[in-house]
Amino acid sequence: QVQLVESGGGLVQPGGSLRLSCGVSGSIFSIYAMGWHRQAPGKQRELVAQITIGGSTNYADSVKGRFTISRDNANSTLYLQMNSLKPEDTADYYCYAAPYRGLNTWGQGTLVTVSS
């Protein structure tokens, strides 16, 4: 099993930056890809960014050029650097780990609020 613990959410003004972190422990060898989803109030959960074991990344069109997903293998941590934040980026952000087989593991979520 894999365990995920997120941190880094908070309140930021429009145009500001935040970095989310997701600490990973457990059966790390079983992970094929990791990423971030978000869910805004009254909306469905959506993919924000993903990175595979080979380093390939993909982003939602709405965050391309503003968000960057990365990982620190030595410290077993996944990051999401968010720049030029907009009010519409306000949401609960969830880290996930996708195994080669089986269901995804999800973190507990961290709230990002973009407001002046």
Buried (B, 14 or more C-beta within 10 A) or exposed (E): EBEBBBBBBEEBEEEBEBEBBBBBEBEEEBBEBBBBBBBBEEEEBBBBBBBBBEEEEEBBEEBEEBBBBBBEEEEEBBBBBBBEBEEEBBBBBBBBBBBEEEEBBBBEBBEBBBEE
